[in-house]
Amino acid sequence: MMGCVFPDIRRIDDTIKRRETHLCFKNLDLNFDGLSGFEAGWKFHLYCDMRREEILNRYDFYSIRYSTDFWHHASKLLEDQIIYDKYNNWEKVALYFNNAPDIRTGLAVPYETLALWYAIVAKYISEKPNNKSISIFLSKQLKLCGIANEIVDSVNKLEKNKKAVEILKKVNEEIV
């Protein structure tokens, strides 16, 4: 799980570039041979990012109003709300993230940054995402803190579109 969440750590540290966390595996597939559990989770995150885009494009999701607001954050946050109830033990995951081990990533990421990122994620997943928890989550991210309320507004607008919600549900059903 730590690997699955790791690639987005750049959201709290401007020195980490997206290409450093998202362009790391030659083949984005479900072959995890030779990878540590952390690396497998990391690769799985990238695989899911790729599959998500394929699915959204297949259903013409990005033609829906508000779907591309704020670099697609509104749709990702709405997706969090939609799938939250599919898993019933978020407390355990949050506890795990709040006690992050010292992980070697191959990048110059201090343990304090890792621990902070995982603590922010733990707080976010400790309850079903809502306007308040989404706003708090965004407020911890350097490039999004100043526009958190606007992103929440876009999530709320997108949520009212039945087609958008149905397509985001399809992502959950088809991603793996």
C-alpha positions, -999 to +999 in steps of 0.1 A: +000+000+000+028+024+007+040+020-029+005+026-042+004+060-026+040+070-030+040+084-066+018+114-056+042+126-029+053+153-052+021+171-042+037+181-010+073+186-021+081+208-051+116+193-054+101+160-065+090+161-101+062+140-116+086+123-141+107+110-111+077+092-096+056+084-127+081+074-154+099+047-135+089+014-150+096+003-186+065-019-189+033-008-171+016-042-167+007-065-138+040-084-139+056-077-105+084-103-107+116-092-090+100-062-074+097-055-037+063-050-022+068-013-022+080-013-059+050-035-069+026-010-053+044+019-070+041+001-104+005-008-097-003+029-091+012+038-124-006+010-141-039+022-126-032+057-137-027+044-173-058+022-172-079+049-157-071+072-186-078+045-211-113+038-196-122+075-192-112+082-228-132+051-241-163+065-225-156+101-236-155+113-200-135+144-207-163+158-228-184+162-197-185+196-181-163+200-150-145+167-157-112+184-165-114+212-139-082+218-120-060+192-138-086+165-134-085+167-096-123+171-093-130+138-111-103+120-090-118+133-058-153+124-068-140+089-077-127+087-041-162+094-028-178+068-051-155+039-043-149+046-006-177+022+005-162-007-016-137-013+012-146-017+048-114-014+068-101+021+062-091+024+099-065-003+095-051+014+064-050+048+081-032+032+111-006+017+087+000+050+070+003+068+103+031+044+112+051+045+080+083+025+079+115+041+066+112+031+030+140+033+004+126+048-028+157+054-048+149+091-047+162+118-024+131+119-003+137+124+034+118+102+058+100+132+073+085+140+038+074+104+034+059+103+069+041+136+063+026+124+030+014+092+045-001+111+075-019+134+052-033+104+033-042+086+065-062+116+077-080+119+043-090+082+043-101+081+079-136+089+068-155+089+036-144+120+016-167+149+020-164+187+013-146+193+045-121+164+043-114+171+006-107+207+014-084+198+042-066+172+020-061+198-008-050+225+017-019+203+025-009+202-011+014+230-022-001+238-056-037+232-046-041+248-012-051+282-027-078+267-049-092+240-025-126+255-023-129+259-060-120+223-065-146+212-040-172+232-059-162+214-091-165+180-073-200+190-062-210+201-097-195+170-113-213+148-088-246+160-101-239+147-135-253+111-136-232+102-167-200+113-150-208+093-119-216+062-140-184+064-159-163+068-128-181+037-114-170+019-146-134+028-138-137+009-105-152-021-123-129-023-153-095-010-140-079-045-134 
